[in-house]
Amino acid sequence: MWLCGAFALVCFGFAYSGFTALETLTDPAQRELSAGYAWFWTFLFAVAVVFGVLSWMIKKGKFGPIE
């Protein structure tokens, strides 16, 4: 669960740096590549958050009794 949180923060950092770099790029091809890079890391951030929440819910027994 904690590893998902740490991975999500790393992914968020890369996505943030990718989106903030869009302001400085003037070439459309480079902007497109940078946007794709940022959206890829945003997707990984979302996956890490979902798996972190799911693992927390499983740990708390939200999907059934803990045996």
C-alpha positions as CSV (number, residue, x, y, z in Angstrom):
1,M,0.0,0.0,0.0
2,W,2.8,2.4,0.9
3,L,4.8,1.5,-2.1
4,C,1.8,2.4,-4.3
5,G,1.7,5.8,-2.7
6,A,5.4,6.3,-3.2
7,F,5.2,5.2,-6.8
8,A,2.1,7.5,-7.4
9,L,4.1,10.5,-6.1
10,V,7.0,9.7,-8.4
11,C,4.6,9.4,-11.3
12,F,2.9,12.6,-10.4
13,G,6.2,14.4,-10.3
14,F,7.1,13.2,-13.8
15,A,3.7,14.1,-15.1
16,Y,3.9,17.6,-13.6
17,S,7.3,18.2,-15.1
18,G,6.0,17.1,-18.5
19,F,3.0,19.3,-18.4
20,T,4.9,22.3,-17.2
21,A,7.5,21.8,-20.0
22,L,4.7,22.4,-22.6
23,E,4.8,26.1,-22.0
24,T,8.4,26.4,-23.1
25,L,8.2,24.3,-26.2
26,T,7.6,26.0,-29.5
27,D,8.0,23.1,-32.0
28,P,4.6,21.3,-32.4
29,A,6.3,17.9,-32.7
30,Q,8.1,18.3,-29.4
31,R,5.0,19.6,-27.7
32,E,3.1,16.5,-28.9
33,L,5.9,14.2,-27.6
34,S,6.0,16.0,-24.3
35,A,2.2,15.8,-23.9
36,G,2.3,12.1,-24.6
37,Y,5.0,11.6,-22.0
38,A,3.0,13.6,-19.5
39,W,-0.2,11.7,-20.1
40,F,1.6,8.4,-19.9
41,W,2.9,9.3,-16.4
42,T,-0.6,10.6,-15.5
43,F,-2.0,7.2,-16.4
44,L,0.6,5.4,-14.3
45,F,-0.2,7.8,-11.4
46,A,-3.9,6.9,-11.7
47,V,-3.1,3.1,-11.8
48,A,-1.0,3.4,-8.7
49,V,-3.7,5.3,-6.8
50,V,-6.3,2.8,-7.8
51,F,-4.2,-0.2,-6.7
52,G,-3.3,1.6,-3.5
53,V,-6.9,2.2,-2.6
54,L,-7.8,-1.3,-3.5
55,S,-5.0,-2.8,-1.4
56,W,-6.1,-0.5,1.5
57,M,-9.7,-1.7,1.1
58,I,-8.6,-5.4,1.1
59,K,-6.5,-4.8,4.2
60,K,-9.4,-3.3,6.0
61,G,-11.7,-6.1,5.0
62,K,-14.1,-4.1,2.8
63,F,-14.5,-6.9,0.3
64,G,-15.2,-9.6,2.8
65,P,-14.2,-10.9,6.2
66,I,-10.5,-11.2,7.0
67,E,-9.7,-14.8,7.8
